[in-house]
């Protein structure tokens, strides 16, 4: 039976990989991203709509249009998120911090709070949150990004408690290094610097993470995978990475 799957931040990376994975399963997709022009080529036949999770009006319009197109939402993949810069706390100006918190935390909440009530009423639904190993272990220059991802852990825990008995499932998928546009965004388009993050090691791909998402969603209705931490074999912590020697 086809599911209506909504994916935020679906224009590239993990979001795009999730869209492709669900499309192969025959699911019905609603994809949202700020770069709307990229969406149509990712999963032909999907409903595509502009979405800025930091703008409540944009969130309202996207979800209303998605539901009008495909009906109630069965699966929500909260993928939209970013890291910006590597400012240490004493050196920060606050601009990048606000962007990360507004996108990674408030943006996720703005989307999820509008989807959960109808899932609870239907006694069916799955909320997937794309977290990060950074939410489990901090590192210098990443304090606020790590904080924004760690915030997702108690948010997910609270959702599990608040939806208990409704049949709604909540899963956090927390990857280590994934070679996407993540570092390019973090370093504001500096491609050379971004490439060095993945040099001489084998990172995860977006498809690796999408496979974890699909596995969680495909479990029987009575099975909930609370948290999946998935790491490259070449990585032990956010900063401890094996390079070379293969």
Rosetta silent file (secondary structure, phi, psi, omega in degrees, C-alpha in Angstrom):
SEQUENCE: XXXXXXXXXXXXXXXXXXXXXXXXXXXXXXXXXXXXXXXXXXXXXXXXXXXXXXXXXXXXXXXXXXXXXXXXXXXXXXXXXXXXXXXXXXXXXXXXXXXXXXXXXXXXXXXXXXXXXXXXXXXXXXXXXXXXXXXXXXXXXXXXXXXXXXXXXXXXXXXXXXXXXXXXXXXXXXXXXXXXXXXXXXXXXXXXXXXXXXXXXXXXXXXXXXXXXXXXXXXXXXXXXXXXXXXXXXXXXXXXXXXXXX
SCORE:     score description
SCORE:     0.000 S_00000001
   1 L     0.000  128.852 -177.835    0.000    0.000    0.000 S_00000001
   2 L   -68.221  136.469  176.757    1.435    3.364   -1.034 S_00000001
   3 L  -103.917  148.966  172.736    2.312    5.763    1.771 S_00000001
   4 E   -89.797  111.131 -176.193    2.234    9.539    1.584 S_00000001
   5 E  -110.450  123.751  177.736    5.788   10.532    2.502 S_00000001
   6 E  -106.482  129.835 -178.187    6.706   14.166    3.126 S_00000001
   7 E  -127.339  125.108  176.352   10.397   15.091    3.047 S_00000001
   8 E   -94.162  152.946 -178.393   11.808   18.494    3.983 S_00000001
   9 L    60.614   41.966 -170.061   15.111   19.740    2.590 S_00000001
  10 L   -90.210    6.253 -173.206   14.687   17.295   -0.276 S_00000001
  11 L   -79.950  -11.330 -179.099   16.659   19.168   -2.940 S_00000001
  12 L  -163.886  175.535  170.647   20.007   17.450   -2.260 S_00000001
  13 H    55.414 -134.240 -175.558   21.983   15.103   -0.047 S_00000001
  14 H   -63.686  -39.890 -179.890   20.156   12.904    2.458 S_00000001
  15 H   -61.655  -45.087  178.202   16.755   14.380    1.633 S_00000001
  16 H   -64.947  -39.814  179.137   17.126   13.657   -2.074 S_00000001
  17 H   -64.270  -39.557  176.713   18.419   10.157   -1.322 S_00000001
  18 H   -63.578  -41.330  178.650   15.397    9.489    0.893 S_00000001
  19 H   -59.453  -45.510  179.470   13.102   10.683   -1.886 S_00000001
  20 H   -63.891  -39.565 -178.398   14.693    8.269   -4.347 S_00000001
  21 H   -66.588  -44.429  179.374   14.519    5.388   -1.866 S_00000001
  22 H   -69.278  -35.212  178.363   10.832    5.878   -1.075 S_00000001
  23 H   -61.369  -40.159  178.789   10.028    6.383   -4.770 S_00000001
  24 H   -63.347  -27.229  177.935   11.549    2.970   -5.543 S_00000001
  25 L   -80.186   -7.085 -179.426    9.172    1.478   -2.972 S_00000001
  26 L    87.632   14.302 -179.774    6.243    2.981   -4.861 S_00000001
  27 L   -77.312  158.983  178.134    5.359    5.523   -2.211 S_00000001
  28 E   -91.933  128.631 -170.317    3.664    8.839   -2.947 S_00000001
  29 E  -115.076  141.194  166.081    5.989   11.777   -2.315 S_00000001
  30 E  -123.802  118.305 -173.571    5.633   15.419   -1.347 S_00000001
  31 E  -113.822  135.003  178.314    8.993   17.171   -1.460 S_00000001
  32 E  -129.319  144.424  177.246    9.824   20.592   -0.055 S_00000001
  33 E  -169.061  160.196  174.891   12.957   22.741   -0.204 S_00000001
  34 L   -67.619  -35.534  179.231   14.065   26.320   -0.652 S_00000001
  35 L   -91.507   70.983 -174.287   15.620   25.324   -3.982 S_00000001
  36 H   -58.782  -31.303 -175.066   12.342   24.177   -5.480 S_00000001
  37 H   -63.699  -19.304 -179.723   13.754   24.081   -9.006 S_00000001
  38 H   -82.931  -19.146 -165.817   15.867   21.033   -8.101 S_00000001
  39 H   -68.999  -41.095 -172.793   13.036   18.893   -6.823 S_00000001
  40 H   -58.944  -33.202 -177.200   11.305   17.715   -9.993 S_00000001
  41 H   -80.584  -12.301 -175.942   14.368   15.855  -11.275 S_00000001
  42 L   -78.221  -45.024  179.634   14.915   13.964   -8.018 S_00000001
  43 L  -142.677   88.402 -179.042   11.747   11.880   -8.040 S_00000001
  44 L   -51.988  134.178 -179.086    9.659   12.305  -11.189 S_00000001
  45 L    95.365  -12.705  178.180    5.957   12.355  -10.358 S_00000001
  46 L   -72.488  151.811  171.175    6.477   13.686   -6.833 S_00000001
  47 E   -78.788  127.014 -176.035    4.561   16.731   -5.644 S_00000001
  48 E  -122.012  138.755 -175.487    7.123   19.532   -5.321 S_00000001
  49 E  -153.885  145.738  176.029    6.683   22.810   -3.493 S_00000001
  50 E   -62.739  142.670  179.108    8.847   25.609   -2.120 S_00000001
  51 L  -152.603  124.387  170.186    9.565   25.297    1.589 S_00000001
  52 L  -120.677  106.634 -173.667   11.528   27.399    4.053 S_00000001
  53 L   -66.845  -14.753  178.480   11.137   25.748    7.453 S_00000001
  54 L   -83.824   -4.940 -178.795   12.172   28.972    9.217 S_00000001
  55 L  -113.747  106.213 -178.047    9.085   30.734    7.809 S_00000001
  56 H   -55.254  -35.708  178.154    5.824   29.540    9.454 S_00000001
  57 H   -64.094  -40.107  177.600    3.814   30.848    6.502 S_00000001
  58 H   -64.831  -40.298  178.266    5.909   28.801    4.096 S_00000001
  59 H   -62.522  -45.628  178.571    5.433   25.713    6.262 S_00000001
  60 H   -57.838  -48.193 -177.249    1.653   26.241    6.310 S_00000001
  61 H   -64.242  -43.009 -179.238    1.481   26.628    2.540 S_00000001
  62 H   -61.795  -50.114 -176.607    3.671   23.599    1.859 S_00000001
  63 H   -67.436  -38.736  177.741    1.769   21.223    4.139 S_00000001
  64 H   -62.338  -42.508 -179.818   -1.637   22.428    2.967 S_00000001
  65 H   -68.032  -39.669  179.954   -0.611   21.931   -0.654 S_00000001
  66 H   -63.728  -43.721 -179.807    0.905   18.493    0.060 S_00000001
  67 H   -68.766  -37.982  176.756   -2.237   17.276    1.814 S_00000001
  68 H   -62.869  -34.636 -178.258   -4.434   18.702   -0.944 S_00000001
  69 H   -77.669  -42.004 -169.865   -2.334   16.818   -3.494 S_00000001
  70 H  -130.166    2.958  178.202   -1.942   13.459   -1.770 S_00000001
  71 L    85.217 -167.796 -176.208   -4.092   13.348    1.352 S_00000001
  72 L   -54.677  150.330 -176.224   -3.070   12.644    4.968 S_00000001
  73 L   -90.020  125.766  178.123    0.625   12.277    5.731 S_00000001
  74 L   -92.739  -37.926 -177.298    1.846    8.810    6.698 S_00000001
  75 E  -134.702  128.730  174.174    5.572    9.534    7.017 S_00000001
  76 E  -114.622  120.216  176.305    7.310   12.826    7.776 S_00000001
  77 E  -106.215  104.139  178.434   11.066   12.948    7.215 S_00000001
  78 E   -81.444   89.639 -176.383   12.432   16.035    8.946 S_00000001
  79 L  -105.024  -27.016 -176.175   15.639   16.426    6.986 S_00000001
  80 L   -55.011  127.680 -179.497   15.996   20.205    6.522 S_00000001
  81 L   178.066  166.697 -179.290   19.012   21.410    8.496 S_00000001
  82 L  -162.801  162.633  166.487   22.474   22.904    8.236 S_00000001
  83 L  -115.756  144.661 -179.468   25.738   23.814    9.894 S_00000001
  84 L  -135.062  110.852  175.994   27.158   27.285    9.350 S_00000001
  85 L    75.087  179.276  179.347   30.773   28.114   10.093 S_00000001
  86 L  -133.583   43.639 -178.380   33.084   26.897   12.834 S_00000001
  87 L   -68.858  133.216  169.885   32.887   29.787   15.272 S_00000001
  88 L   -77.682  156.885 -173.450   34.088   29.184   18.802 S_00000001
  89 H   -56.327  -42.942 -176.656   31.747   30.501   21.462 S_00000001
  90 H   -72.536  -12.255 -175.171   33.992   33.417   22.448 S_00000001
  91 H  -110.918   -1.986 -173.976   34.392   34.455   18.818 S_00000001
  92 L   -76.899  153.230  176.539   30.833   34.164   17.544 S_00000001
  93 L  -103.004  -15.875  177.904   28.660   37.026   16.358 S_00000001
  94 L   101.003  -23.006 -176.959   25.370   35.174   16.737 S_00000001
  95 H   -62.643  -49.341 -179.575   24.189   35.386   13.130 S_00000001
  96 H   -67.189  -35.361  179.673   25.204   31.832   12.223 S_00000001
  97 H   -61.617  -45.934 -179.742   23.951   30.542   15.566 S_00000001
  98 H   -62.114  -40.586 -179.781   20.478   31.937   14.981 S_00000001
  99 H   -61.624  -43.568 -179.413   20.377   30.442   11.484 S_00000001
 100 H   -67.123  -44.578 -178.431   21.263   26.974   12.786 S_00000001
 101 H   -68.275  -41.823  179.735   18.843   27.057   15.709 S_00000001
 102 H   -65.082  -36.016 -179.855   16.000   28.489   13.630 S_00000001
 103 H   -81.062  -54.306 -170.055   16.498   25.845   10.932 S_00000001
 104 H   -73.976  -32.627 -175.892   17.525   22.759   12.889 S_00000001
 105 H  -108.003  -63.393 -176.468   15.286   23.160   15.937 S_00000001
 106 H   -64.856  -37.937  178.835   12.494   25.683   15.400 S_00000001
 107 H   -61.658  -45.487  177.533   12.053   24.699   11.752 S_00000001
 108 H   -59.833  -42.165 -179.582   11.632   21.049   12.665 S_00000001
 109 H   -66.135  -40.221 -178.993    9.113   21.978   15.351 S_00000001
 110 H   -61.622  -38.689  178.099    7.115   24.214   13.005 S_00000001
 111 H   -72.709  -50.492 -171.215    6.695   21.339   10.566 S_00000001
 112 H   -65.520  -38.406 -176.753    6.145   18.563   13.093 S_00000001
 113 H   -65.748  -21.907  178.684    3.581   20.358   15.256 S_00000001
 114 H   -88.003  -17.989 -178.006    1.344   20.720   12.201 S_00000001
 115 H   -97.725  -36.450 -175.119    1.639   17.069   11.182 S_00000001
 116 H   -57.021  -44.602 -176.322    1.438   15.245   14.520 S_00000001
 117 H   -56.885  -41.079 -179.426   -2.206   16.051   15.373 S_00000001
 118 H   -73.693  -29.381  174.489   -3.588   14.406   12.243 S_00000001
 119 H   -66.209  -43.756 -179.396   -1.298   11.390   12.731 S_00000001
 120 H   -64.843  -39.592  179.755   -2.514   11.023   16.321 S_00000001
 121 H   -65.103  -36.020 -179.797   -6.142   11.370   15.245 S_00000001
 122 H   -84.380   -8.679 -176.469   -5.658    8.658   12.611 S_00000001
 123 L    55.564   42.607 -177.598   -3.670    6.511   15.074 S_00000001
 124 L  -164.890  137.463  175.477   -1.062    6.039   12.405 S_00000001
 125 E   152.119  159.870 -178.759    2.104    7.803   11.279 S_00000001
 126 E  -139.862  122.981  175.170    5.868    7.922   11.514 S_00000001
 127 E  -104.024  120.173  177.607    8.024   10.971   12.241 S_00000001
 128 E  -111.153  130.136  179.711   11.660   10.574   11.236 S_00000001
 129 E  -113.471  126.094  175.386   14.221   13.125   12.385 S_00000001
 130 E   -88.850  105.671  179.398   17.624   13.371   10.717 S_00000001
 131 L   -95.858 -138.592 -178.326   19.977   14.146   13.583 S_00000001
 132 L  -169.738  153.174  170.509   23.759   13.819   13.743 S_00000001
 133 H   -59.132  -24.351  177.327   26.593   12.263   15.690 S_00000001
 134 H   -63.081  -20.227  175.729   27.220   15.919   16.611 S_00000001
 135 H   -79.127   -9.663  179.457   24.147   15.639   18.819 S_00000001
 136 L  -106.006  -31.009 -177.358   25.915   12.968   20.852 S_00000001
 137 L  -139.106  126.090 -179.342   29.461   14.349   21.004 S_00000001
 138 L   -84.451  169.310  175.461   30.525   18.010   20.827 S_00000001
 139 L  -155.202  154.013 -178.673   33.680   19.444   19.288 S_00000001
 140 L   -59.072  136.729 -179.840   35.446   22.839   19.273 S_00000001
 141 L    84.387   -1.489 -179.742   33.955   25.236   16.769 S_00000001
 142 L  -127.517   17.242 -173.397   30.746   23.263   16.605 S_00000001
 143 H   -54.770  -46.284 -176.154   29.152   24.019   19.940 S_00000001
 144 H   -75.896  -40.184  175.107   25.978   25.614   18.633 S_00000001
 145 H   -60.072  -47.545  178.943   25.522   23.187   15.760 S_00000001
 146 H   -59.945  -41.466  178.834   26.049   20.299   18.183 S_00000001
 147 H   -62.254  -39.546 -179.567   23.621   21.933   20.612 S_00000001
 148 H   -66.912  -33.768  178.813   20.986   22.273   17.901 S_00000001
 149 H   -80.707  -33.119  176.403   21.303   18.585   17.054 S_00000001
 150 H   -66.753  -32.139  178.768   21.396   17.474   20.691 S_00000001
 151 H   -58.923  -27.391 -178.125   18.151   19.372   21.237 S_00000001
 152 H   -69.095  -24.065 -179.647   16.486   16.933   18.857 S_00000001
 153 H   -65.187  -54.185  177.360   17.072   14.051   21.252 S_00000001
 154 H   -67.154  -27.910  175.897   14.783   15.278   24.069 S_00000001
 155 H   -63.148  -45.830  178.131   12.320   16.574   21.482 S_00000001
 156 H   -64.476  -41.838  179.119   12.059   13.057   20.031 S_00000001
 157 H   -60.347  -44.417  179.550   11.853   11.524   23.510 S_00000001
 158 H   -63.950  -41.428  178.610    9.026   13.884   24.453 S_00000001
 159 H   -60.590  -39.758  179.391    7.177   13.119   21.215 S_00000001
 160 H   -62.595  -39.686  178.964    7.370    9.400   21.957 S_00000001
 161 H   -71.401  -40.885 -175.860    5.846    9.988   25.389 S_00000001
 162 H   -73.436  -20.407  179.490    3.244   12.465   24.161 S_00000001
 163 L  -105.481    4.262 -177.438    2.057   10.151   21.362 S_00000001
 164 L   -55.930  129.457  179.404    2.146    6.946   23.409 S_00000001
 165 L    93.283   -5.960 -179.110   -0.913    4.848   22.685 S_00000001
 166 L   -97.773   -8.217 -177.555   -1.724    6.547   19.397 S_00000001
 167 L    86.172   -2.788  178.793    0.263    4.231   17.151 S_00000001
 168 E   -77.690  136.976  178.593    2.558    7.079   16.029 S_00000001
 169 E  -110.530  149.696 -179.743    6.236    6.156   15.758 S_00000001
 170 E  -134.368  125.306 -178.609    9.219    8.480   16.164 S_00000001
 171 E  -131.708  134.856  172.587   12.730    7.659   14.949 S_00000001
 172 E  -107.921  126.068  176.623   15.942    9.669   15.024 S_00000001
 173 E  -110.307  115.483 -169.559   18.608    8.726   12.454 S_00000001
 174 E  -118.499   97.106 -177.470   21.949   10.202   13.505 S_00000001
 175 E   -90.589  160.723  168.336   24.791    9.860   10.978 S_00000001
 176 L   -86.477 -142.930 -177.194   28.470   10.681   11.113 S_00000001
 177 L   -62.112  122.638  176.586   30.293   12.116    8.103 S_00000001
 178 E  -124.576  126.090 -177.998   28.117   12.018    4.991 S_00000001
 179 L   -79.998   97.766  178.056   29.510   13.366    1.735 S_00000001
 180 L  -137.195 -157.564  174.858   26.808   15.795    0.618 S_00000001
 181 L   -84.201    6.676 -176.864   26.643   19.575    0.246 S_00000001
 182 H   -52.240  -53.445 -176.937   26.773   19.834    4.054 S_00000001
 183 H   -70.622  -32.076  176.868   30.371   21.064    4.242 S_00000001
 184 H   -62.879  -39.688  176.523   29.936   23.309    1.214 S_00000001
 185 H   -68.502  -44.299 -177.691   27.100   25.053    3.047 S_00000001
 186 H   -58.952  -39.844 -177.107   29.042   25.166    6.289 S_00000001
 187 L   -98.560   21.627  172.221   32.000   26.866    4.590 S_00000001
 188 L    52.455   46.182  174.194   29.783   29.215    2.549 S_00000001
 189 L    89.441    2.554  178.874   30.656   27.795   -0.852 S_00000001
 190 L   -77.205   91.898 -173.652   34.394   27.194   -0.309 S_00000001
 191 H   -63.749  -38.547 -178.654   34.597   23.971   -2.346 S_00000001
 192 H   -64.156  -44.367  179.601   38.283   23.341   -1.656 S_00000001
 193 H   -67.356  -39.180  179.416   37.830   23.559    2.097 S_00000001
 194 H   -63.601  -40.611 -177.870   34.694   21.452    1.957 S_00000001
 195 H   -63.803  -31.291 -178.125   36.432   18.702   -0.026 S_00000001
 196 H   -64.482  -24.920  179.821   39.152   18.391    2.621 S_00000001
 197 L   -59.945  -33.871 -174.026   36.576   17.177    5.135 S_00000001
 198 L  -108.044    7.258 -175.638   36.228   13.939    3.158 S_00000001
 199 L   -65.249  133.306  171.149   39.792   13.648    1.821 S_00000001
 200 L    58.950   30.549  171.485   41.475   10.244    2.015 S_00000001
 201 L  -147.155  167.285 -178.299   38.665    8.584    3.947 S_00000001
 202 L  -111.507   99.039 -179.100   35.441    6.868    2.991 S_00000001
 203 L   -78.698  172.761  170.173   32.426    8.781    4.300 S_00000001
 204 E   -69.737  162.233  170.851   28.820    7.680    4.258 S_00000001
 205 L  -109.932  165.302  175.260   26.668    8.561    1.287 S_00000001
 206 H   -58.461  -35.178  179.488   23.178    9.976    1.347 S_00000001
 207 H   -63.914  -35.275  177.494   21.978    6.586    0.142 S_00000001
 208 H   -60.499  -43.406 -179.000   23.476    4.902    3.221 S_00000001
 209 H   -70.991  -40.739  178.790   21.425    7.148    5.497 S_00000001
 210 H   -60.074  -35.631  178.387   18.302    6.780    3.354 S_00000001
 211 H   -63.055  -38.168  176.929   18.592    3.019    3.707 S_00000001
 212 H   -66.065  -41.919  178.788   18.477    3.409    7.493 S_00000001
 213 H   -61.005  -47.937 -178.162   15.418    5.656    7.241 S_00000001
 214 H   -63.893  -39.771  178.871   13.616    3.210    4.986 S_00000001
 215 H   -59.871  -44.766 -179.483   14.518    0.277    7.249 S_00000001
 216 H   -63.484  -44.875 -176.668   12.999    2.046   10.271 S_00000001
 217 H   -69.075  -30.593 -177.750    9.832    3.027    8.427 S_00000001
 218 L   -81.517   -4.364  177.680    9.388   -0.457    6.956 S_00000001
 219 L   -65.524  156.211  175.732    9.338   -2.208   10.349 S_00000001
 220 L   -56.199  156.365 -173.598    5.985   -3.674   11.442 S_00000001
 221 L   -58.541  -24.945 -178.328    3.626   -1.194   13.109 S_00000001
 222 L   -88.632    2.732 -177.915    4.392   -2.554   16.584 S_00000001
 223 L  -113.864  123.688  176.887    8.163   -1.987   16.166 S_00000001
 224 L  -121.503  121.053  172.148    9.739    1.456   16.712 S_00000001
 225 L   -87.561  107.808 -175.578   13.445    2.075   16.222 S_00000001
 226 L   -64.201  -53.650 -175.479   14.045    4.970   18.584 S_00000001
 227 E  -141.781  131.588  173.542   17.544    5.983   17.486 S_00000001
 228 E  -117.456  116.460  174.008   19.866    4.786   14.751 S_00000001
 229 E  -101.922  117.956 -176.576   23.467    6.000   14.991 S_00000001
 230 E  -123.974  124.949 -173.834   25.261    5.227   11.719 S_00000001
 231 L  -125.358  150.651  167.634   28.945    5.990   11.237 S_00000001
 232 L   -64.268  147.954  175.648   31.556    5.486    8.537 S_00000001
 233 L   -59.503  -28.371 -178.550   33.942    2.710    9.451 S_00000001
 234 L   -83.869    9.846 -177.945   36.687    5.355    9.150 S_00000001
 235 E  -133.199  133.853  178.453   35.156    7.569   11.875 S_00000001
 236 L  -110.946  -34.856  177.408   34.961    7.064   15.649 S_00000001
 237 L  -141.052  173.216  179.085   33.963   10.551   16.881 S_00000001
 238 L   -52.531  -34.405 -176.709   33.160   13.853   15.128 S_00000001
 239 L  -108.211  -10.747 -177.802   36.872   14.695   15.045 S_00000001
 240 L   -96.627   99.433 -174.940   38.509   11.253   15.200 S_00000001
 241 E  -127.910  132.192  176.342   38.753   10.134   11.567 S_00000001
 242 L   -84.812  127.395  179.534   41.073    7.580    9.995 S_00000001
 243 L  -123.808  129.913  179.378   42.596    8.867    6.760 S_00000001
 244 L    80.274  176.812  173.991   44.648    6.744    4.380 S_00000001
 245 L    87.198    0.651  179.371   46.006    3.298    4.886 S_00000001
 246 L   -85.322    0.000    0.000   43.306    1.423    2.974 S_00000001
